[in-house]
Each structure stands twice: as C-alpha cells, then as structure tokens.
Amino acid sequence: MGETYEALLAGLQGALWTLRGVPKKIRQDNLSAATHELTLLERLDDPATRIWYAEQVIAHKKSRAILAINIQRQLHKRAGRAVKQLQGHAAAA
C-alpha cells in the first residue's frame, strides 16, 4: 500500500479516537470522493485540467480506475476532437 493510503488510515484512526467511536459503515470503494480527489491531486498539476476530469467523473460516474486510465491516456487533449472533425466533414460536403 502506498504512503497516501497509510496516511489516510492514520488520520482516520486519530479521528475515531477523538470521537471515541466508529461509524456503522466505512466506505472504502473506488467510487468514494476521496479516492478520486487523491488521484486528481497526485497525477495532475494543472488546476483547470483537474476540474475538467472532476466534471467528467461527476457527469459519467467513472470509477477511480477509469479516471486514472483516462488521465494516463490524456483524454482531456482528445475530448471534443471527433465532434469537431465531423463538423468539418459536414461543412466540406
């Protein structure tokens, strides 16, 4: 496990000690906002690009794994290109 996950666990444990209790259910799947935010912060430096990917996650309910793949493949640079190409072909016809 990575340092980020270990830091998250340490923070959670400290919070639970402070609250003197535990929640009935802890969500730890790849659809939680925290995993998406960590992925955006770890992999992207540009705030505008982070916002673009965050909007895509919300609109399309993407998992953290799909988000990571889209970032790796630089989807933000290709998005909308197919629509523009189709419009260009239609105008030429």
C-alpha positions as CSV (number, residue, x, y, z in Angstrom):
1,M,0.0,0.0,0.0
2,G,1.2,3.5,-0.7
3,E,2.1,6.3,1.6
4,T,-1.1,8.2,0.8
5,Y,-3.3,5.2,1.9
6,E,-1.3,4.8,5.1
7,A,-1.6,8.5,5.9
8,L,-5.4,8.2,5.3
9,L,-5.6,5.3,7.7
10,A,-3.6,7.1,10.3
11,G,-5.8,10.2,10.0
12,L,-8.9,8.1,10.2
13,Q,-7.7,6.3,13.3
14,G,-6.8,9.6,15.0
15,A,-10.3,10.9,14.2
16,L,-12.0,7.9,15.6
17,W,-10.0,8.1,18.8
18,T,-11.0,11.7,19.1
19,L,-14.7,10.9,18.5
20,R,-14.5,7.8,20.8
21,G,-16.5,5.8,18.4
22,V,-16.7,4.3,15.0
23,P,-19.3,4.7,12.2
24,K,-21.5,1.8,11.4
25,K,-20.2,1.7,7.9
26,I,-16.9,3.0,6.4
27,R,-16.9,3.4,2.6
28,Q,-13.7,2.3,1.0
29,D,-14.6,1.6,-2.6
30,N,-13.2,3.2,-5.7
31,L,-16.3,5.4,-6.1
32,S,-15.7,7.5,-3.0
33,A,-14.8,11.1,-3.5
34,A,-11.6,10.8,-1.5
35,T,-10.0,8.3,-3.9
36,H,-10.9,10.4,-6.9
37,E,-9.5,13.6,-5.3
38,L,-6.3,11.8,-4.4
39,T,-5.9,10.6,-7.9
40,L,-6.5,14.1,-9.3
41,L,-4.0,15.7,-6.9
42,E,-1.3,13.0,-7.4
43,R,-1.5,12.9,-11.2
44,L,-2.3,16.4,-12.4
45,D,-0.5,19.7,-11.7
46,D,-2.8,22.0,-13.7
47,P,-6.0,23.1,-11.7
48,A,-8.0,23.6,-14.9
49,T,-7.2,20.0,-16.0
50,R,-8.2,18.7,-12.6
51,I,-11.5,20.4,-12.8
52,W,-12.1,19.0,-16.3
53,Y,-11.5,15.5,-15.1
54,A,-13.6,16.0,-12.0
55,E,-16.5,17.2,-14.1
56,Q,-16.2,14.1,-16.3
57,V,-16.3,11.9,-13.2
58,I,-19.4,13.5,-12.0
59,A,-21.2,13.5,-15.3
60,H,-20.3,9.9,-16.2
61,K,-19.9,8.3,-12.7
62,K,-16.5,7.0,-13.5
63,S,-14.5,4.8,-11.1
64,R,-11.1,5.8,-9.8
65,A,-9.5,3.1,-12.0
66,I,-11.2,4.6,-15.2
67,L,-10.2,8.1,-14.1
68,A,-6.6,7.0,-13.7
69,I,-6.6,5.4,-17.2
70,N,-8.2,8.5,-18.7
71,I,-5.5,10.7,-17.2
72,Q,-2.8,8.4,-18.3
73,R,-4.1,8.5,-21.9
74,Q,-4.6,12.3,-21.7
75,L,-8.3,12.2,-22.6
76,H,-8.6,15.9,-22.0
77,K,-6.4,16.6,-25.0
78,R,-8.6,14.5,-27.3
79,A,-12.1,15.3,-25.9
80,G,-14.3,17.1,-28.5
81,R,-11.9,16.4,-31.3
82,A,-14.1,13.8,-33.0
83,V,-17.1,16.2,-32.9
84,K,-15.0,19.0,-34.5
85,Q,-13.8,16.6,-37.2
86,L,-17.4,15.5,-38.0
87,Q,-18.5,19.1,-38.2
88,G,-15.5,19.9,-40.6
89,H,-16.5,17.0,-42.9
90,A,-20.2,18.1,-42.9
91,A,-19.2,21.7,-43.8
92,A,-16.9,20.4,-46.7
93,A,-19.8,18.3,-48.2
